Amino acid sequence: MKAAFITGYGEPPVLRDVAPPEAGDDTELVEIEVAGINPVDIAIASGKFDSGAPPLPYVTGKEAVGRTSEGRRVWFDEARYPSGSFAEVTEINLGSGIELPEEIESAQAVAFGVAGMAAWLALTWRGHLKAGETVLVNGASGSVGQIAIQAARLLGASRVIGTARSESGLARVESLGADAAISTESDTFGADLVHATEGGADLVIDNLWGEPALAAIDTMRAQGRLVQVGNSAGTHASIQAGRLRGGLITITGHRNFWAPREDRVEAFQRMCAHSIAGKLEIDVEVCPLSDVADVWKRQAASPGHKLALDPRL
């Protein structure tokens, strides 16, 4: 079968012909239909990821939609290295996949996995969003941000604001139903946030960190919460201690890995149901597995939509 290997840390994947994996006592095989590519795949392949790096060589990719040998169509993000998801067949922990409703397309479902859960669980499990609150999505033009904009509304937020850098990103945020789209490049970014949120956000879903996160913290309402999801604008931010104490601000980290399985299953199934009902959408570009090196580079450059690989193309 074909599989995409990381052969050197910091290098793009290389497509190879290899023998398919064999299921063990505690694993099962999944025939891949669509594998999602995510920033975490690139972070792991750098060899510097905070939870460690797999020994070389390994098949990259953590998430995909596919069918088990029993014919169940499942989404998973627990591919067992060295058998990753960028392959025709992979090995996962027995029973770890989440079954999909047959009405949803595999390409759409894979977007509600790593990216979708990062948005939904940041709002619910970590952010404790309450009906009627104002939500700011910092970095709303990417896959996580686009889903967070829509999910916040579905979960009862009264006002939803998104930030983006490019004109196309701002237009996309507005098209998804945000009450306002604010440019992170604006010289009056902080004042723009106060105006758009009508006095500050109650909950910030932060995909950026760096200066945009500082502006969000400085302008949020008293007892506001920020859930830190990504750091595409920088890995460091100098926060004034007095602002946290004076505003009783809460900053919470998020990673899907730590969420209880029941929360992850519920989030995934609710997103699929909303998608089937036409209430939740996300652009997904599916490319052949043979294009993995190019797709890898595009993902590293933040494409602004979900990229996925199909080994059948």
N, C-alpha and C positions, 0 to 999 in steps of 0.2 A: 504494500500500500504506500501512498504518498504521505509524508509527514514533514512538518517544518521544524527544524532543529536549531537551537541556539548552540553554537560551537565555540563561541568566545564571548565573554562578558562585554557588553557595550556594542556588540555587533548585531546586524539584522539577521533574521532567520535564513536558513539554507534549506531548500527542499531536497529531500532524500527519499529513496525507495528502501523500505524496511519491512520486516515481517510484522504482521498485526500482533498486538498484545494478546495475552491469554488471561482469562479471568481466574482469580484465586478464590479461596474459600470466603473471603470477606469483600470481594469486588464483583462487578459486573461490567460487561462490555456495552458500549453505546456506538451505533453507527451514526456518524455526524451528518446532520443536514445543513446547519448554519452555525459557525463558530464566531462569537463576538470578540473583537479586539478592543482592549482597554488600556488606559494609561498604566495600570498596575502591571500589565504584562511587560511593558518596556522598563518599568522600575525594577521588577524582579530580574530581568535580563541584564540590567546594568551591573549586577553583582554587588550593589550597595543598598539593597532594600532593607528596611529596618527589621524585618522578620527573617532575614537570611536569604541565601540564593541556592537554588538546586545545583547539585554537582553537574559538571559538563560531561558530555553533551546531554541535552534533554529536549523533548518536544515541548514547545512553548504553547501558551494559551490555557486559560482556566475555565472559561465558560463556553457552553454551546447548547443547542437544541438538537436532539437526535432520538433514535429509537433503540430501546433495549432489545436483547435477543428474544424477549417475550412479546415484543411489539408495542410496548408502552412508549408514547412520545413524551419525553421529559426535557426539562431545562436543568442544567447543573452548573456549578462553579467550583467543583471539588475534584477536578481532574488530578490523578495521582502521578506526579512527576516520577520517572522520566516520561510518562505517557500523557502528554498534554492534549488539548482540544483541537489544535491546528493539525488535524490528521483525518483520515477516512474513518478510523475506528479508534476509540480511546477506552481507558479503564477508569471507572469511578468507584467510590465506596458503595457497597451494596445498600440500596434503598435510599441513597442520598439525593436522587433526582426528584424534582417536583413535576408532577404530571400536568400537562397542558390540556385545555379544552380544545376539541377538534376544530372549533370555529375559527381559531386564531392562526394566522400564518406564522411559520417558524421565524421568519426574518423580523416580524414585528415583536414576537414574544422574546427574542433574545435581547432586545433593547430594554425590556422590563426586568432583566436580570441584574447584572452588576450595576449598570447605570441607573435603572429604574429604582432598585432597592436603595441605592445611595440617596436618591431624592426622597422617596416615600418614607423610609425609615428615619431619615434625618428630620423630617417634619413631625413624625409621630413618636417613634420609640425614643429618640434623643431630644427632639424639640418640644414635645408635648403641646403641639398646636391646639389652641382652643378656638371654637367658633367665634367669629367676629374680630379676630386679631388681624393686625397688619403684618404681612410677610415681605421681607426683602430677600431676593435671590441674587447674590453677588456672583457674577459670572453666569448669566442666564442663557447664553447663546449656545453652549455646548449641550451634549446629550443629557447630562444630569440636570443642568439648569432648565432645559426646555421641559423636562418631565416635572421638575419641582414647581415651575410656574403653574402648570395645569393641575398638578396634584394639590397644591395649596388651595386652589379654588374649590376643587372637589371635596376637600376636607373641611371647608367652611370658613376659610379666611375671607374677611370682608374687603380687604384691599391687598393687591399683590403687585409688587414693583420688581422689575428686573434690571440688571446692569449688564452692559456689554461694551466692547471696545470699538468694533467696526460698525459702519452704517448698515451693512447687511445683517449683522447680528442684532442690532437694535430693531430693525424691521421685523426680523423673525420673532423676537420677544413680544413685540406688539401684536403680531398676527396670532399669537397663542393666547391672547386675552389678558395680557398684563394691563394694569391701569396706567402704567407709565414705564418707559424704557429710558434709562439714564446712562449717558456715556461716561465710562471711567476715565476718559481722556479730557473731560471738561475741567477748566480751571476753577470752576465753582462746584466741584463734585459734591462736597459736603453740604453746601446750601441746597443743591439740587435734590439731594436725598431727603433733607428736612421738608422741603416743599412737596415732593412727590409722595412721601409717606404721611403727610399731614401731621408732622410733629415727631416723627421717629417710628422705627419699626419695633414691633413686639418680639419678632423672631426673625433672625437672619440665617439663611442657609448660605454659607460662605464656601465658594469653590475657588477662591483666589488667594486669600491671605495677603500679606504685604500691605501696601498703602491702602488699597480699597477696603480691607478688613478694618484698618484703623479708623477710616472715615465712617464705616458702619457702626463701630463701637461708640465713636464720639457723638453720633447723632441718634442713637437708639433711645427708646423710652426708658424710664426708670424700671428696674427689674426686668430689662430685656434679656433675651437669650441669643447667643450665637452658636451655631453648630458648625464646626470646622470639618469640611469634607475634602477639599483639595487645595493645592497651593501653586496654581499656575502663574500667579503674579509675584511669587517669592516665597522662600522658606522661613523668613524671619520677619517679625514685626515688633517694634518697640512700643509697648503698651504702657501708659501711665497708670501706676498702681492706684492713684487716687480716683481715677475715673471708674475703675471696677468697684471700689468701695463706695464711692459717692452715689453711683447709680445702681448699686447692688446688681451689677452685670454678671451674667453666667456665661462662661465659654466652655463648650463641651465638644470633645472630639468624637468623630464617627468613623467606624469601619464596619462594613457589612458582616465581616467574619464574627464579630462579637455578639451579634443579635441572636436571640434564641430562635431555634428552628421554627417554632410556631409563628413567631412574628414575621419571619422571612416568607413562609408559605402564605400567610394571610396577605401580606403586601403584594406578592407576585400574583396571586389569584385575583385580588381586587383590581390590580392594574389591567390584567387580561380582560376582566369583565367590563371595565370601563372602555377599553379599546374596542371590544366587540360591539358595545353600545354606541360607539362613535363619539365618545366623550374624552378620549385620550389618544394623542397621536405623536409619532416621532419618526423622523426621516431616517431610513436605514439604507445604506448602499451596500449591496452584496457583490463581492468580487470573487473571482476564481482563486482557489488556494494557490495556484501557480504564480499569482501576483503578490504573494505574501511579503516579499522584500519591499516592493513599492508601497503597499498598503501600510506596512510598518513605519516607513518614513513619513507617510501622510498623517498617520496617527500621532507621531511625535511632534508634528507641526500644528496640532490642534485643528482638525478639519471642520469642526462646527456641526457635525452630525455623526451618527453612529455608523461605524464601518464593521463589516462582517465578511467572513470567508466561507465559501461553499466548495467542498472538495469534489462535488459532482460536476462542476462546471468545467 
